[in-house]
Amino acid sequence: MAVTENHLGEIADSFDDLFDDVLDKLAFDAEAGYKTQIQANGQVDTRNMLESAFAVTPKSSSWESGPDREDPPVAQPRTAYAGISASYAWYQNYGTSRIPARPFFEPVNEKIAREADKVLELMRKGLMRFES
Amino acid sequence: MTMIATASGFEFIRTVLTADTGVGGFMTLVTGLFRDMAPAKQSSPWAIMQAQSAPQHVTTMDAYRVMSDGLFYVKVVGKAETDYANMIAAMKRVDTLLKRTSGNVSDGKVLMCVGEGEISYSEDVDGIIFSHLGEIYRLLLQ
């Protein structure tokens, strides 16, 4: 006789939900960061580039159509995207032959990467506590 | 030692690249190296260095600055039709000179310089296509 109590599937599913929550937060933090940095850089004219900042996650998407915008990335499991869909964002971020770069992309990405490291460290500590 | 990490990063890049003056060297492939943007009417191809993400300080618990971590890019800008071969050659020299390097600057050190990704895009200036080709480098400064 045997009784099987196997909840690994449920535990794994709950991890998926947790990861999706984390990805969602990081991606939407990035979107908010781009908007803040674009405004701080004084790069708001028609508001098209500002409003083209987006996040696409397994749970939701803030991408909206508008003039001169690139298509949104396709949502994927355990993957989140954040960016600026205005096609001329490159010129603002990296500069042209006539205007200097006014970066908004990398400064925010660096901040989000540090935030992600902290979250992953907290999750790792939580798992270690669970193990002991 | 006190250092302004952004200035030190520029100093490192400028010192390394402008020393490359031999046959086929970086300085023979571009008309100049500039911070942020080139002067008006600069003949192409020219090179730009830019602090893309201001260095962030890594500190100990008692606020002692261990090092600063920042992103810089070097790119070459030129006419797509006539300058592109030179631009590729120039960026190959940049990569050879900067990737996985370290060195001293006047008020400190560059502990590490590593390439993180390429930049490549074009723009139309009065009917002439200008290409931008570059690399983003992470510098750890102390």
Interface residues (C-beta under 8 A of the other chain):
Chain A: W90 Y91 Y94 G95 T96 S97 R98 I99 P100 A101 P103 E106 P107 N109 E110 R114
Chain B: D36 M37 A38 I48 Q50 Q52 S53 A54 Q56 L71 Y73 K75 V77 I119 Y121 E123 V125 F130 H132 G134 I136
